[in-house]
Amino acid sequence: MGGDLLMPQTTIQILRCLTLGRYTATVEDDELKIRGPRPLAGPLPATLRDKANRDELIAFLEEWAGAVWPPARVPRSGLRELQEFLNCGLGTALDVVEAAQRRRAA
């Protein structure tokens, strides 16, 4: 069996990985900066090296999270507004955005 066994990660999957690993991300001068307790490992670094994935993540952070991860609380980001509106956690808010993105792509 050859080839890549791991599929490229979606933006939402990347954000979940960052959250689980206690990493933060910021968009500064159109560049993605990730900080955390240890160097990134596994398939995540390769996914982020891909310009299309990185650009998609930057666009998502700018549109939904106030250009930071975890999402900004002040000024309130789109994800935080969604959380408040639905009275749910961040994971559920991500699920809703992911479902809307899938529906739009179909």
N, C-alpha and C positions, 0 to 999 in steps of 0.2 A: 504494500500500500504506500503510495507516494503522495507528494503534494502537501499543501497546507491542510491541517486538520481543524484549525480554528477559523471560524468565520470572522470577518471584520466586525467590530463592535459598533452598535448604533450610538448616537449622541447620548440618548437616555441611559444606555448601558454604561457608557464611559462615566457619566455623572454619578451613577449608582456606585461604580467602583471607586471613584474619588471619595464619595461619602463614606463608604465602608472602610477605606484606608485612612480616613481622617486627613485627606488632602484638601487644599484650597486652590482655587484657580482665579486668576484675574486676567482681564484683557487690558493691556497697556500698550498704547501706540500700535494697535492692530496686531499685537503679538500675544500669544498665550503663555502665561507664566503659571507654573504649577509648583506648589510648595507642600511638603509633607514631612512626616516623621522619619521617612527613609526613602531611598531611591525607588522609582517606579519599577515594577517587575512584571513578568508574565507577558501576555499579548498587548497590554495597554501601551507601552512605549512605542511599539511598532505601529499601532493604530494611530497614535498621535503624530508620528513622523510623516504619515501620509498627508499631503497638503489638503486634499479634498476633505478628509475627516477633520483635520484641524480647523479648516475654514468653516465647516459646518458647525463645529463645536463653538467657535468664536461667535458665529452668527446667532446661535441659540442663546448663548450667555448674554449677548447684547440685547436680544429681543425679549427674553423671558426672565433673566436673572439679574439685571442691573449690571452686567459685565463682570460679575463675580460669582464664585461658588464657594460655599453655599450661597443661595440667592440673597440679595440685599433686602434688608427689612426697611431701611430708610435711606434714600427714598424707596418707597415700596415697589418691588419688582412685580412683574406679571405673575410669576409663580406664587409669590406671597399673597397677592390679591386673590388668586384662584383658591389658595389654601383657606383664606379667610371666608371667601364666598361659599365654599363647599363645607367649611368647618371640618377640615381633614388635615392629615399630616402631609409632609413633603412628598413621601413616596406615592401617595394616592394622587396628589396634584401632578406628579410626573406621569403616572399611569394615564390620566385624563389627556394630557398633552400628547403623549405617545399615541393613544388611540385616535385622537383627532388628526395627527400627522399621517397615520396609516390610512385612515379614511380618505384624506385628501389625496394621497398618493395612488389610491386604487382607481 
